[in-house]
C-alpha cells in the first residue's frame, strides 16, 4: 500500500453486552484484508465513555471541551471514510451511534461512508436514517451497503442457527465488494478535492 492508500474506520455502533455486531464485523474485516487498495481499522464505541451531547454547539461553530469528546474527535479525524456497523433499533440507529455522530462534525465533513446493517429486515430503515444524518454532517453516502436480513440473519444470529457469517458469504460478498469499491473511489476523489481547497 502507498501513502495515498485510503484508510477507513469500521465503527461498531452498538454497545450492548450481548450485541451481534462483533460477528459480522469480524467477517467484514476479513473481506477487507483480502484487498490491497485500502486498509480498514476497527473503532469500537465501547472504548469511549462519551457523554450525552452537552457542548455549547457542534465543533463546526465552537470548540468542544469534554476530554472524552476530544479523544473521540482525534480518533476519527485521520480516516478517509467510514463503515458503520449498525443494528436497527425501533426503525432507526442505536442511540449511542447517533450520540457519537453528534459529538463531531468537522471530522466527518466531505468524507464518504457506508454501512453494514442487520436485523429482521436487514437494518435498512436504520441505514436510511444514517444516510440523512450523514448528509447533514456534510458526509457523502455511497450507494452500496451490506444488509443481513431475513433468512440469512436467522441463520447466523445466536437466537437462530448461530452459523458463521462464512455460511452466507456468497450472498453478502457482492455487496461488500461493491461497497468497498465505492468507498475507495469516493475517498480518493474527495481527498483530492479537500487538498485542492486547502492548498
matplotlib code that plots the C-alpha trace (Angstrom):
import matplotlib.pyplot as plt

x = [0.0, 1.2, 0.9, -2.2, -4.0, -7.3, -7.6, -11.2, -12.7, -15.2, -17.2, -19.1, -22.3, -23.8, -22.5, -24.9, -23.1, -24.8, -24.6, -24.4, -22.1, -18.8, -19.6, -20.4, -17.6, -15.0, -16.3, -16.1, -12.6, -11.6, -13.1, -11.2, -7.9, -8.1, -7.8, -4.8, -6.5, -7.4, -6.9, -9.6, -9.4, -12.0, -13.2, -15.5, -17.9, -17.4, -14.0, -15.3, -17.2, -19.0, -21.4, -24.7, -24.1, -23.7, -21.3, -22.1, -22.5, -21.2, -17.5, -18.1, -19.2, -17.5, -14.6, -15.6, -14.3, -15.1, -11.8, -13.6, -15.3, -11.9, -10.4, -13.3, -12.7, -9.0, -9.6, -11.9, -10.2, -7.4, -9.7, -10.6, -14.0, -16.2, -18.2, -20.8, -21.8, -25.3, -28.4, -31.8, -33.5, -37.1, -36.8, -33.5, -29.9, -28.9, -28.9, -25.2, -24.3, -26.4, -24.7, -21.3, -22.1, -23.3, -20.1, -18.1, -18.7, -15.5, -14.0, -16.8, -17.1, -16.7, -15.8, -17.6, -19.4, -21.5, -22.8, -23.1, -26.5, -28.5, -31.9, -35.1, -35.4, -31.7, -31.5, -32.2, -34.5, -31.7, -29.4, -31.9, -31.8, -28.0, -27.8, -29.8, -27.7, -24.5, -25.7, -26.5, -22.9, -21.7, -20.6, -21.0, -23.1, -22.2, -24.8, -23.8, -24.0, -24.3, -27.5, -28.0, -31.7, -34.4, -33.4, -29.7, -30.0, -31.8, -29.1, -26.2, -27.8, -27.4, -31.2, -31.3, -28.9, -25.8, -23.8, -20.7, -21.0, -19.0, -22.1, -23.8, -20.6, -21.7, -24.8, -23.1, -19.8, -21.0, -22.5, -19.3, -17.1, -19.3, -19.4, -15.6, -15.2, -17.5, -15.6, -12.2, -13.4, -15.2, -12.4, -9.8, -11.9, -12.9, -9.4, -8.0, -10.8, -10.1, -6.4, -7.2, -9.4, -6.9, -3.8]
y = [0.0, 3.5, 6.7, 7.5, 4.3, 5.1, 4.2, 3.5, 3.2, 0.4, 1.9, -0.6, 1.3, -0.7, -1.2, -3.8, -6.6, -9.2, -7.3, -9.1, -6.5, -8.3, -11.3, -9.5, -7.0, -9.8, -11.1, -7.7, -7.2, -10.5, -9.4, -6.1, -7.9, -9.7, -6.3, -4.1, -0.9, 0.3, -0.5, -1.0, -0.3, -1.2, 1.6, 0.4, 2.7, 0.5, 2.0, 5.6, 6.9, 9.6, 11.8, 12.7, 15.7, 18.7, 21.0, 24.7, 23.8, 21.4, 21.8, 23.4, 26.5, 26.2, 24.1, 21.0, 20.8, 17.4, 15.3, 12.2, 14.0, 15.4, 11.9, 10.7, 13.5, 12.8, 9.1, 9.6, 12.6, 10.8, 8.4, 8.8, 7.2, 5.2, 2.0, 1.9, -1.5, -0.9, -2.7, -1.3, -0.1, 0.8, 1.9, 3.9, 3.7, 2.9, 6.0, 5.5, 5.8, 8.9, 10.5, 9.6, 11.1, 14.3, 14.6, 15.6, 17.5, 18.9, 15.4, 13.9, 16.6, 15.7, 12.1, 9.0, 6.5, 3.3, 0.6, -3.0, -3.4, -6.3, -7.2, -8.9, -6.6, -6.1, -2.9, -0.9, 1.6, 2.4, 2.9, 5.3, 7.4, 7.1, 8.5, 11.5, 12.2, 11.8, 14.3, 16.8, 16.3, 17.1, 13.5, 11.6, 8.4, 5.9, 3.8, 0.3, -1.2, -4.6, -5.7, -9.0, -9.7, -12.3, -16.0, -15.0, -13.1, -16.1, -18.4, -16.5, -14.9, -16.6, -16.7, -18.6, -21.2, -19.2, -20.2, -18.4, -15.5, -17.5, -19.6, -16.6, -15.1, -15.9, -13.8, -10.8, -10.7, -8.9, -6.1, -5.9, -5.7, -3.0, -1.0, -1.1, -0.2, 2.8, 3.9, 3.7, 5.8, 8.4, 8.7, 9.2, 11.8, 13.7, 13.6, 15.2, 17.8, 18.6, 19.0, 21.4, 23.5, 23.6, 24.2]
z = [0.0, -0.8, 1.3, -0.8, 0.1, 1.8, 5.4, 6.6, 10.1, 10.7, 13.6, 15.8, 16.5, 19.4, 22.9, 24.5, 26.3, 24.1, 20.8, 17.5, 15.8, 16.5, 14.4, 11.1, 11.8, 12.0, 8.7, 7.0, 8.4, 6.8, 3.4, 3.6, 4.5, 1.1, -0.7, -1.2, -2.3, 1.2, 4.9, 7.5, 11.2, 13.8, 16.1, 18.9, 20.7, 23.8, 24.2, 24.5, 27.5, 25.5, 27.5, 26.0, 23.8, 26.0, 24.2, 23.5, 19.8, 17.2, 16.7, 13.4, 15.4, 18.8, 20.2, 22.2, 25.7, 27.2, 27.2, 26.0, 23.2, 22.2, 22.3, 20.1, 17.6, 17.5, 16.9, 13.9, 12.3, 10.4, 8.4, 4.8, 5.1, 7.4, 7.5, 10.3, 11.7, 12.9, 14.2, 13.7, 16.9, 16.5, 12.9, 13.4, 14.5, 18.1, 20.4, 21.2, 17.5, 17.0, 20.0, 18.7, 15.3, 17.1, 19.1, 16.0, 12.8, 11.2, 11.3, 9.3, 6.6, 2.9, 3.6, 2.3, 4.4, 4.1, 6.5, 7.3, 8.9, 10.3, 11.7, 10.6, 7.6, 7.2, 9.2, 6.1, 7.9, 10.3, 7.3, 5.7, 8.8, 8.9, 5.3, 6.3, 9.4, 7.4, 4.8, 7.5, 8.7, 5.1, 4.6, 1.3, 1.5, -1.1, -2.9, -1.9, 1.6, 3.2, 4.8, 6.7, 7.0, 6.6, 6.4, 6.3, 9.6, 11.3, 10.0, 11.7, 14.7, 18.1, 18.5, 15.2, 13.9, 15.0, 11.9, 11.0, 8.6, 6.2, 5.6, 3.9, 2.4, -1.1, -0.6, 1.2, -0.7, -3.9, -1.7, 0.4, -2.7, -4.3, -1.1, -0.8, -4.4, -3.8, -0.7, -2.4, -5.4, -3.4, -0.8, -3.5, -5.2, -2.1, -0.6, -3.8, -3.6, 0.0, -0.7, -3.6, -1.3, 1.5, -0.8]

ax = plt.figure().add_subplot(projection="3d")
ax.plot(x, y, z, "-o")
ax.set_aspect("equal")
plt.show()
